[in-house]
Amino acid sequence: MIHQYELNFSVMYSGKVTGSQSTIIPASSLEEANKKLQSEVKRRLGKCSIKVNSASLFVSEGVQYTVSQK
């Protein structure tokens, strides 16, 4: 089953750190959502490091749960 995860993250590249950004990623698990985020950001920016600050799982309109990171 595909869920929607909202990931709030920061990116460090060329010695700079971006402010917190947010994106919604369709994925079957939080791990898959993290991999998709890593892949897309690295495709766009090249060598960089990503820190996920928080993650939420959207269940239905207006209902979401915060997901803890391991």
PDB file of N, CA, C and O in Angstrom:
ATOM      1  N   MET A   1       0.841  -1.173   0.000  1.00  0.00           N
ATOM      2  CA  MET A   1       0.000   0.000   0.000  1.00  0.00           C
ATOM      3  C   MET A   1       0.893   1.246   0.000  1.00  0.00           C
ATOM      4  O   MET A   1       1.883   1.313   0.729  1.00  0.00           O
ATOM      5  N   ILE A   2       0.536   2.204  -0.807  1.00  0.00           N
ATOM      6  CA  ILE A   2       1.299   3.446  -0.895  1.00  0.00           C
ATOM      7  C   ILE A   2       0.695   4.471   0.066  1.00  0.00           C
ATOM      8  O   ILE A   2      -0.513   4.707   0.060  1.00  0.00           O
ATOM      9  N   HIS A   3       1.542   5.066   0.879  1.00  0.00           N
ATOM     10  CA  HIS A   3       1.147   6.115   1.810  1.00  0.00           C
ATOM     11  C   HIS A   3       1.812   7.410   1.364  1.00  0.00           C
ATOM     12  O   HIS A   3       2.629   7.415   0.443  1.00  0.00           O
ATOM     13  N   GLN A   4       1.456   8.501   2.019  1.00  0.00           N
ATOM     14  CA  GLN A   4       2.132   9.765   1.764  1.00  0.00           C
ATOM     15  C   GLN A   4       2.855  10.190   3.034  1.00  0.00           C
ATOM     16  O   GLN A   4       2.253  10.296   4.103  1.00  0.00           O
ATOM     17  N   TYR A   5       4.149  10.429   2.900  1.00  0.00           N
ATOM     18  CA  TYR A   5       4.976  10.864   4.018  1.00  0.00           C
ATOM     19  C   TYR A   5       5.412  12.301   3.774  1.00  0.00           C
ATOM     20  O   TYR A   5       5.869  12.640   2.683  1.00  0.00           O
ATOM     21  N   GLU A   6       5.270  13.141   4.788  1.00  0.00           N
ATOM     22  CA  GLU A   6       5.809  14.497   4.715  1.00  0.00           C
ATOM     23  C   GLU A   6       7.133  14.491   5.469  1.00  0.00           C
ATOM     24  O   GLU A   6       7.181  14.160   6.653  1.00  0.00           O
ATOM     25  N   LEU A   7       8.195  14.858   4.779  1.00  0.00           N
ATOM     26  CA  LEU A   7       9.524  14.892   5.385  1.00  0.00           C
ATOM     27  C   LEU A   7       9.994  16.340   5.476  1.00  0.00           C
ATOM     28  O   LEU A   7       9.981  17.062   4.480  1.00  0.00           O
ATOM     29  N   ASN A   8      10.406  16.762   6.659  1.00  0.00           N
ATOM     30  CA  ASN A   8      11.026  18.067   6.864  1.00  0.00           C
ATOM     31  C   ASN A   8      12.519  17.806   6.982  1.00  0.00           C
ATOM     32  O   ASN A   8      12.949  17.001   7.808  1.00  0.00           O
ATOM     33  N   PHE A   9      13.308  18.484   6.160  1.00  0.00           N
ATOM     34  CA  PHE A   9      14.729  18.160   6.086  1.00  0.00           C
ATOM     35  C   PHE A   9      15.580  19.390   5.804  1.00  0.00           C
ATOM     36  O   PHE A   9      15.081  20.420   5.351  1.00  0.00           O
ATOM     37  N   SER A  10      16.862  19.261   6.079  1.00  0.00           N
ATOM     38  CA  SER A  10      17.864  20.271   5.745  1.00  0.00           C
ATOM     39  C   SER A  10      18.938  19.594   4.910  1.00  0.00           C
ATOM     40  O   SER A  10      19.175  18.392   5.036  1.00  0.00           O
ATOM     41  N   VAL A  11      19.585  20.375   4.056  1.00  0.00           N
ATOM     42  CA  VAL A  11      20.629  19.836   3.181  1.00  0.00           C
ATOM     43  C   VAL A  11      21.923  20.610   3.423  1.00  0.00           C
ATOM     44  O   VAL A  11      21.913  21.837   3.524  1.00  0.00           O
ATOM     45  N   MET A  12      23.038  19.882   3.514  1.00  0.00           N
ATOM     46  CA  MET A  12      24.352  20.513   3.620  1.00  0.00           C
ATOM     47  C   MET A  12      25.123  20.205   2.342  1.00  0.00           C
ATOM     48  O   MET A  12      25.312  19.046   1.976  1.00  0.00           O
ATOM     49  N   TYR A  13      25.569  21.277   1.667  1.00  0.00           N
ATOM     50  CA  TYR A  13      26.372  21.110   0.458  1.00  0.00           C
ATOM     51  C   TYR A  13      27.273  22.324   0.300  1.00  0.00           C
ATOM     52  O   TYR A  13      26.888  23.436   0.662  1.00  0.00           O
ATOM     53  N   SER A  14      28.429  22.126  -0.218  1.00  0.00           N
ATOM     54  CA  SER A  14      29.423  23.194  -0.411  1.00  0.00           C
ATOM     55  C   SER A  14      29.637  23.999   0.861  1.00  0.00           C
ATOM     56  O   SER A  14      29.847  25.210   0.796  1.00  0.00           O
ATOM     57  N   GLY A  15      29.587  23.346   2.017  1.00  0.00           N
ATOM     58  CA  GLY A  15      29.811  24.033   3.282  1.00  0.00           C
ATOM     59  C   GLY A  15      28.642  24.865   3.772  1.00  0.00           C
ATOM     60  O   GLY A  15      28.768  25.573   4.771  1.00  0.00           O
ATOM     61  N   LYS A  16      27.512  24.795   3.092  1.00  0.00           N
ATOM     62  CA  LYS A  16      26.331  25.571   3.475  1.00  0.00           C
ATOM     63  C   LYS A  16      25.223  24.628   3.930  1.00  0.00           C
ATOM     64  O   LYS A  16      25.140  23.486   3.476  1.00  0.00           O
ATOM     65  N   VAL A  17      24.379  25.113   4.825  1.00  0.00           N
ATOM     66  CA  VAL A  17      23.230  24.334   5.280  1.00  0.00           C
ATOM     67  C   VAL A  17      21.969  25.110   4.929  1.00  0.00           C
ATOM     68  O   VAL A  17      21.847  26.289   5.260  1.00  0.00           O
ATOM     69  N   THR A  18      21.037  24.450   4.262  1.00  0.00           N
ATOM     70  CA  THR A  18      19.781  25.110   3.904  1.00  0.00           C
ATOM     71  C   THR A  18      18.878  25.195   5.126  1.00  0.00           C
ATOM     72  O   THR A  18      19.083  24.491   6.115  1.00  0.00           O
ATOM     73  N   GLY A  19      17.890  26.054   5.047  1.00  0.00           N
ATOM     74  CA  GLY A  19      16.859  26.081   6.072  1.00  0.00           C
ATOM     75  C   GLY A  19      16.011  24.832   5.934  1.00  0.00           C
ATOM     76  O   GLY A  19      16.162  24.065   4.983  1.00  0.00           O
ATOM     77  N   SER A  20      15.134  24.637   6.875  1.00  0.00           N
ATOM     78  CA  SER A  20      14.268  23.460   6.837  1.00  0.00           C
ATOM     79  C   SER A  20      13.339  23.538   5.628  1.00  0.00           C
ATOM     80  O   SER A  20      12.738  24.577   5.354  1.00  0.00           O
ATOM     81  N   GLN A  21      13.234  22.428   4.919  1.00  0.00           N
ATOM     82  CA  GLN A  21      12.362  22.322   3.752  1.00  0.00           C
ATOM     83  C   GLN A  21      11.407  21.164   3.980  1.00  0.00           C
ATOM     84  O   GLN A  21      11.668  20.283   4.799  1.00  0.00           O
ATOM     85  N   SER A  22      10.308  21.170   3.256  1.00  0.00           N
ATOM     86  CA  SER A  22       9.312  20.120   3.431  1.00  0.00           C
ATOM     87  C   SER A  22       8.888  19.583   2.071  1.00  0.00           C
ATOM     88  O   SER A  22       8.769  20.334   1.102  1.00  0.00           O
ATOM     89  N   THR A  23       8.665  18.282   2.013  1.00  0.00           N
ATOM     90  CA  THR A  23       8.158  17.665   0.794  1.00  0.00           C
ATOM     91  C   THR A  23       7.268  16.487   1.161  1.00  0.00           C
ATOM     92  O   THR A  23       7.433  15.880   2.219  1.00  0.00           O
ATOM     93  N   ILE A  24       6.333  16.171   0.289  1.00  0.00           N
ATOM     94  CA  ILE A  24       5.463  15.010   0.481  1.00  0.00           C
ATOM     95  C   ILE A  24       5.859  13.972  -0.557  1.00  0.00           C
ATOM     96  O   ILE A  24       5.916  14.259  -1.753  1.00  0.00           O
ATOM     97  N   ILE A  25       6.133  12.752  -0.080  1.00  0.00           N
ATOM     98  CA  ILE A  25       6.622  11.680  -0.947  1.00  0.00           C
ATOM     99  C   ILE A  25       5.713  10.462  -0.821  1.00  0.00           C
ATOM    100  O   ILE A  25       5.492   9.976   0.288  1.00  0.00           O
ATOM    101  N   PRO A  26       5.179   9.959  -1.940  1.00  0.00           N
ATOM    102  CA  PRO A  26       4.414   8.710  -1.887  1.00  0.00           C
ATOM    103  C   PRO A  26       5.379   7.530  -1.782  1.00  0.00           C
ATOM    104  O   PRO A  26       6.322   7.415  -2.565  1.00  0.00           O
ATOM    105  N   ALA A  27       5.132   6.660  -0.812  1.00  0.00           N
ATOM    106  CA  ALA A  27       6.013   5.501  -0.611  1.00  0.00           C
ATOM    107  C   ALA A  27       5.291   4.458   0.225  1.00  0.00           C
ATOM    108  O   ALA A  27       4.318   4.761   0.916  1.00  0.00           O
ATOM    109  N   SER A  28       5.778   3.230   0.156  1.00  0.00           N
ATOM    110  CA  SER A  28       5.151   2.150   0.924  1.00  0.00           C
ATOM    111  C   SER A  28       5.694   2.062   2.347  1.00  0.00           C
ATOM    112  O   SER A  28       5.111   1.379   3.189  1.00  0.00           O
ATOM    113  N   SER A  29       6.821   2.755   2.629  1.00  0.00           N
ATOM    114  CA  SER A  29       7.382   2.753   3.982  1.00  0.00           C
ATOM    115  C   SER A  29       8.180   4.034   4.193  1.00  0.00           C
ATOM    116  O   SER A  29       8.531   4.726   3.237  1.00  0.00           O
ATOM    117  N   LEU A  30       8.459   4.335   5.443  1.00  0.00           N
ATOM    118  CA  LEU A  30       9.279   5.506   5.759  1.00  0.00           C
ATOM    119  C   LEU A  30      10.682   5.345   5.185  1.00  0.00           C
ATOM    120  O   LEU A  30      11.268   6.314   4.703  1.00  0.00           O
ATOM    121  N   GLU A  31      11.217   4.145   5.233  1.00  0.00           N
ATOM    122  CA  GLU A  31      12.551   3.890   4.686  1.00  0.00           C
ATOM    123  C   GLU A  31      12.588   4.183   3.183  1.00  0.00           C
ATOM    124  O   GLU A  31      13.542   4.777   2.680  1.00  0.00           O
ATOM    125  N   GLU A  32      11.541   3.759   2.477  1.00  0.00           N
ATOM    126  CA  GLU A  32      11.477   4.029   1.035  1.00  0.00           C
ATOM    127  C   GLU A  32      11.367   5.530   0.776  1.00  0.00           C
ATOM    128  O   GLU A  32      12.001   6.042  -0.147  1.00  0.00           O
ATOM    129  N   ALA A  33      10.580   6.233   1.569  1.00  0.00           N
ATOM    130  CA  ALA A  33      10.446   7.687   1.419  1.00  0.00           C
ATOM    131  C   ALA A  33      11.797   8.370   1.627  1.00  0.00           C
ATOM    132  O   ALA A  33      12.155   9.277   0.876  1.00  0.00           O
ATOM    133  N   ASN A  34      12.547   7.939   2.643  1.00  0.00           N
ATOM    134  CA  ASN A  34      13.881   8.501   2.889  1.00  0.00           C
ATOM    135  C   ASN A  34      14.814   8.247   1.713  1.00  0.00           C
ATOM    136  O   ASN A  34      15.563   9.140   1.316  1.00  0.00           O
ATOM    137  N   LYS A  35      14.779   7.043   1.150  1.00  0.00           N
ATOM    138  CA  LYS A  35      15.631   6.711  -0.001  1.00  0.00           C
ATOM    139  C   LYS A  35      15.274   7.568  -1.212  1.00  0.00           C
ATOM    140  O   LYS A  35      16.159   8.048  -1.920  1.00  0.00           O
ATOM    141  N   LYS A  36      13.973   7.760  -1.449  1.00  0.00           N
ATOM    142  CA  LYS A  36      13.539   8.595  -2.576  1.00  0.00           C
ATOM    143  C   LYS A  36      14.002  10.040  -2.392  1.00  0.00           C
ATOM    144  O   LYS A  36      14.448  10.681  -3.344  1.00  0.00           O
ATOM    145  N   LEU A  37      13.894  10.549  -1.165  1.00  0.00           N
ATOM    146  CA  LEU A  37      14.347  11.912  -0.877  1.00  0.00           C
ATOM    147  C   LEU A  37      15.847  12.031  -1.126  1.00  0.00           C
ATOM    148  O   LEU A  37      16.286  12.956  -1.810  1.00  0.00           O
ATOM    149  N   GLN A  38      16.634  11.110  -0.583  1.00  0.00           N
ATOM    150  CA  GLN A  38      18.093  11.120  -0.767  1.00  0.00           C
ATOM    151  C   GLN A  38      18.446  11.106  -2.256  1.00  0.00           C
ATOM    152  O   GLN A  38      19.287  11.879  -2.714  1.00  0.00           O
ATOM    153  N   SER A  39      17.796  10.223  -2.994  1.00  0.00           N
ATOM    154  CA  SER A  39      18.081  10.070  -4.417  1.00  0.00           C
ATOM    155  C   SER A  39      17.784  11.354  -5.191  1.00  0.00           C
ATOM    156  O   SER A  39      18.595  11.784  -6.010  1.00  0.00           O
ATOM    157  N   GLU A  40      16.641  11.960  -4.939  1.00  0.00           N
ATOM    158  CA  GLU A  40      16.242  13.163  -5.679  1.00  0.00           C
ATOM    159  C   GLU A  40      17.127  14.357  -5.329  1.00  0.00           C
ATOM    160  O   GLU A  40      17.536  15.101  -6.220  1.00  0.00           O
ATOM    161  N   VAL A  41      17.424  14.547  -4.056  1.00  0.00           N
ATOM    162  CA  VAL A  41      18.267  15.682  -3.661  1.00  0.00           C
ATOM    163  C   VAL A  41      19.678  15.512  -4.220  1.00  0.00           C
ATOM    164  O   VAL A  41      20.266  16.476  -4.709  1.00  0.00           O
ATOM    165  N   LYS A  42      20.223  14.310  -4.156  1.00  0.00           N
ATOM    166  CA  LYS A  42      21.568  14.076  -4.698  1.00  0.00           C
ATOM    167  C   LYS A  42      21.586  14.221  -6.221  1.00  0.00           C
ATOM    168  O   LYS A  42      22.587  14.660  -6.787  1.00  0.00           O
ATOM    169  N   ARG A  43      20.498  13.858  -6.882  1.00  0.00           N
ATOM    170  CA  ARG A  43      20.409  14.037  -8.337  1.00  0.00           C
ATOM    171  C   ARG A  43      20.475  15.524  -8.683  1.00  0.00           C
ATOM    172  O   ARG A  43      21.118  15.918  -9.656  1.00  0.00           O
ATOM    173  N   ARG A  44      19.804  16.339  -7.876  1.00  0.00           N
ATOM    174  CA  ARG A  44      19.759  17.776  -8.157  1.00  0.00           C
ATOM    175  C   ARG A  44      21.012  18.520  -7.722  1.00  0.00           C
ATOM    176  O   ARG A  44      21.470  19.424  -8.421  1.00  0.00           O
ATOM    177  N   LEU A  45      21.575  18.145  -6.563  1.00  0.00           N
ATOM    178  CA  LEU A  45      22.685  18.920  -6.003  1.00  0.00           C
ATOM    179  C   LEU A  45      24.041  18.243  -6.099  1.00  0.00           C
ATOM    180  O   LEU A  45      25.066  18.893  -5.892  1.00  0.00           O
ATOM    181  N   GLY A  46      24.070  16.958  -6.407  1.00  0.00           N
ATOM    182  CA  GLY A  46      25.341  16.239  -6.416  1.00  0.00           C
ATOM    183  C   GLY A  46      25.714  15.818  -5.007  1.00  0.00           C
ATOM    184  O   GLY A  46      24.862  15.392  -4.228  1.00  0.00           O
ATOM    185  N   LYS A  47      26.993  15.941  -4.688  1.00  0.00           N
ATOM    186  CA  LYS A  47      27.466  15.493  -3.374  1.00  0.00           C
ATOM    187  C   LYS A  47      26.904  16.409  -2.285  1.00  0.00           C
ATOM    188  O   LYS A  47      27.137  17.617  -2.289  1.00  0.00           O
ATOM    189  N   CYS A  48      26.168  15.814  -1.361  1.00  0.00           N
ATOM    190  CA  CYS A  48      25.573  16.571  -0.268  1.00  0.00           C
ATOM    191  C   CYS A  48      25.183  15.615   0.844  1.00  0.00           C
ATOM    192  O   CYS A  48      25.262  14.396   0.688  1.00  0.00           O
ATOM    193  N   SER A  49      24.764  16.173   1.957  1.00  0.00           N
ATOM    194  CA  SER A  49      24.289  15.351   3.055  1.00  0.00           C
ATOM    195  C   SER A  49      22.937  15.878   3.496  1.00  0.00           C
ATOM    196  O   SER A  49      22.710  17.088   3.522  1.00  0.00           O
ATOM    197  N   ILE A  50      22.042  14.967   3.841  1.00  0.00           N
ATOM    198  CA  ILE A  50      20.656  15.315   4.154  1.00  0.00           C
ATOM    199  C   ILE A  50      20.338  14.897   5.579  1.00  0.00           C
ATOM    200  O   ILE A  50      20.644  13.781   6.000  1.00  0.00           O
ATOM    201  N   LYS A  51      19.716  15.816   6.316  1.00  0.00           N
ATOM    202  CA  LYS A  51      19.274  15.507   7.679  1.00  0.00           C
ATOM    203  C   LYS A  51      17.757  15.652   7.716  1.00  0.00           C
ATOM    204  O   LYS A  51      17.226  16.743   7.506  1.00  0.00           O
ATOM    205  N   VAL A  52      17.065  14.549   7.984  1.00  0.00           N
ATOM    206  CA  VAL A  52      15.606  14.590   8.110  1.00  0.00           C
ATOM    207  C   VAL A  52      15.296  15.019   9.538  1.00  0.00           C
ATOM    208  O   VAL A  52      15.657  14.336  10.496  1.00  0.00           O
ATOM    209  N   ASN A  53      14.620  16.166   9.670  1.00  0.00           N
ATOM    210  CA  ASN A  53      14.300  16.718  10.985  1.00  0.00           C
ATOM    211  C   ASN A  53      13.051  16.082  11.577  1.00  0.00           C
ATOM    212  O   ASN A  53      12.981  15.854  12.784  1.00  0.00           O
ATOM    213  N   SER A  54      12.065  15.796  10.732  1.00  0.00           N
ATOM    214  CA  SER A  54      10.841  15.137  11.204  1.00  0.00           C
ATOM    215  C   SER A  54      10.135  14.483  10.026  1.00  0.00           C
ATOM    216  O   SER A  54      10.369  14.826   8.867  1.00  0.00           O
ATOM    217  N   ALA A  55       9.265  13.534  10.351  1.00  0.00           N
ATOM    218  CA  ALA A  55       8.495  12.834   9.322  1.00  0.00           C
ATOM    219  C   ALA A  55       7.078  12.637   9.833  1.00  0.00           C
ATOM    220  O   ALA A  55       6.861  12.337  11.007  1.00  0.00           O
ATOM    221  N   SER A  56       6.113  12.811   8.928  1.00  0.00           N
ATOM    222  CA  SER A  56       4.708  12.590   9.269  1.00  0.00           C
ATOM    223  C   SER A  56       4.087  11.669   8.233  1.00  0.00           C
ATOM    224  O   SER A  56       4.449  11.699   7.057  1.00  0.00           O
ATOM    225  N   LEU A  57       3.154  10.858   8.683  1.00  0.00           N
ATOM    226  CA  LEU A  57       2.414   9.959   7.804  1.00  0.00           C
ATOM    227  C   LEU A  57       1.013  10.513   7.639  1.00  0.00           C
ATOM    228  O   LEU A  57       0.300  10.688   8.627  1.00  0.00           O
ATOM    229  N   PHE A  58       0.601  10.798   6.393  1.00  0.00           N
ATOM    230  CA  PHE A  58      -0.753  11.271   6.121  1.00  0.00           C
ATOM    231  C   PHE A  58      -1.663  10.067   5.978  1.00  0.00           C
ATOM    232  O   PHE A  58      -1.412   9.188   5.153  1.00  0.00           O
ATOM    233  N   VAL A  59      -2.722  10.020   6.779  1.00  0.00           N
ATOM    234  CA  VAL A  59      -3.659   8.902   6.741  1.00  0.00           C
ATOM    235  C   VAL A  59      -4.863   9.256   5.885  1.00  0.00           C
ATOM    236  O   VAL A  59      -5.266   8.474   5.024  1.00  0.00           O
ATOM    237  N   SER A  60      -5.433  10.416   6.111  1.00  0.00           N
ATOM    238  CA  SER A  60      -6.552  10.907   5.313  1.00  0.00           C
ATOM    239  C   SER A  60      -6.570  12.422   5.435  1.00  0.00           C
ATOM    240  O   SER A  60      -5.745  12.997   6.145  1.00  0.00           O
ATOM    241  N   GLU A  61      -7.489  13.064   4.761  1.00  0.00           N
ATOM    242  CA  GLU A  61      -7.590  14.522   4.786  1.00  0.00           C
ATOM    243  C   GLU A  61      -7.646  15.024   6.228  1.00  0.00           C
ATOM    244  O   GLU A  61      -8.560  14.679   6.977  1.00  0.00           O
ATOM    245  N   GLY A  62      -6.673  15.830   6.606  1.00  0.00           N
ATOM    246  CA  GLY A  62      -6.650  16.411   7.943  1.00  0.00           C
ATOM    247  C   GLY A  62      -6.129  15.499   9.042  1.00  0.00           C
ATOM    248  O   GLY A  62      -6.050  15.918  10.196  1.00  0.00           O
ATOM    249  N   VAL A  63      -5.771  14.259   8.712  1.00  0.00           N
ATOM    250  CA  VAL A  63      -5.260  13.333   9.731  1.00  0.00           C
ATOM    251  C   VAL A  63      -3.834  12.936   9.363  1.00  0.00           C
ATOM    252  O   VAL A  63      -3.589  12.374   8.296  1.00  0.00           O
ATOM    253  N   GLN A  64      -2.899  13.238  10.262  1.00  0.00           N
ATOM    254  CA  GLN A  64      -1.517  12.821  10.041  1.00  0.00           C
ATOM    255  C   GLN A  64      -0.882  12.473  11.374  1.00  0.00           C
ATOM    256  O   GLN A  64      -1.282  12.986  12.419  1.00  0.00           O
ATOM    257  N   TYR A  65       0.105  11.601  11.329  1.00  0.00           N
ATOM    258  CA  TYR A  65       0.811  11.147  12.521  1.00  0.00           C
ATOM    259  C   TYR A  65       2.293  11.432  12.368  1.00  0.00           C
ATOM    260  O   TYR A  65       2.863  11.233  11.295  1.00  0.00           O
ATOM    261  N   THR A  66       2.914  11.895  13.436  1.00  0.00           N
ATOM    262  CA  THR A  66       4.362  12.070  13.433  1.00  0.00           C
ATOM    263  C   THR A  66       5.000  10.694  13.573  1.00  0.00           C
ATOM    264  O   THR A  66       4.577   9.878  14.392  1.00  0.00           O
ATOM    265  N   VAL A  67       6.019  10.452  12.764  1.00  0.00           N
ATOM    266  CA  VAL A  67       6.703   9.158  12.762  1.00  0.00           C
ATOM    267  C   VAL A  67       8.093   9.363  13.339  1.00  0.00           C
ATOM    268  O   VAL A  67       8.805  10.276  12.920  1.00  0.00           O
ATOM    269  N   SER A  68       8.495   8.521  14.305  1.00  0.00           N
ATOM    270  CA  SER A  68       9.846   8.659  14.859  1.00  0.00           C
ATOM    271  C   SER A  68      10.867   8.027  13.943  1.00  0.00           C
ATOM    272  O   SER A  68      10.623   7.000  13.310  1.00  0.00           O
ATOM    273  N   GLN A  69      12.025   8.676  13.892  1.00  0.00           N
ATOM    274  CA  GLN A  69      13.146   8.174  13.099  1.00  0.00           C
ATOM    275  C   GLN A  69      13.986   7.256  13.970  1.00  0.00           C
ATOM    276  O   GLN A  69      14.114   7.485  15.172  1.00  0.00           O
ATOM    277  N   LYS A  70      14.559   6.215  13.371  1.00  0.00           N
ATOM    278  CA  LYS A  70      15.447   5.294  14.103  1.00  0.00           C
ATOM    279  C   LYS A  70      16.793   5.924  14.302  1.00  0.00           C
ATOM    280  O   LYS A  70      17.680   5.311  14.896  1.00  0.00           O
TER     281      LYS A  70
END
